[in-house]
């Protein structure tokens, strides 16, 4: 049975760092994406324009790019999933 949060590994190749983060399963991917990116960049003292800088969430193992308006629970994101955050052009 899934709880209300899952523990993922968020990988940021652009800053060569990764973090273990708990995310709510009832939230949509675009919101999780924006919150994680903003938190990581703020924590590292890197400026980011959260409205105009877009990042793709990509499953490190399968290569799947997650769509924006899907609830986390409706994806294959589970405890231990590694998600790569790549800036989209």
N, C-alpha and C positions, 0 to 999 in steps of 0.2 A: 504494500500500500504506500502510495506516495504522500509525503507530508506537504506542507504548504510552501516549502522552499527546497531548492536543490543546490548543491555545492558544485560550482564549475571552476575550471581553470581558464581565466581570461588571458590570452596571449597577445601582446602588443609588439610586433616585430619592429615598428617604427621607432620605438624607444628601447628595444631589446629587454623587455621585462614581461613577467607574467605574475598573476595574482590569483589566489583562491578566493572566490566570492560566492556568497549565498544570494540566490535570486528567487523572487516569488514566482510560483508556477502559474498563478492566476493573472499575471501581467502580460501585456502584449510585447512582442519582440522589439518594436521600435522604441518603446519607452525604456525598456531594460538597456538597450543599446546606448541611448543618449545619457542615461544616468551613470552607467559604468564608464563610458568615455570621459564624461565631464569629471567624475571623481578621480579617475586615474591621472588625467592630465593636470588637474588642480593639485593633486598630491605630489606630483613631480615638478610643479612650478612651471608648467608649459602652458602658454596661452593657447586658447582654442575658441573658435567662433562656432559655438554649438548649434546655431541655427543654420549655418552654411557648410560646415564641415560634416560630411557624411561618412560613416564607417559601415562596412559590410561585416556581418557576423557569419563566419564560415566554420563549419565543423572540421576540426583538424584531421580527423580520421577519414570521414566520408567525402569531404570536399563540398558538402551541401552548403549552399548559401541560403540563410534563413530569410523568409519573406517578412515584411514589416508588420503586417496586421494579423499575426497569428499568436495565439496565447502560447506561452512556454509549454504548458501541459499538453498542447496539441502538436508539439514537435518531438524530435527524438532526443531532446536535451534532458539528461538525467544526471544523477550524482557522478562526478568524475569526468563529465564531458569536457573536452578541451575545445574552446572556441577562439578562433583567431579573429582579431579586429583589424581589418585593413581599410585604410582611407580609400574611399571611392573617388574616381576622377569625374 
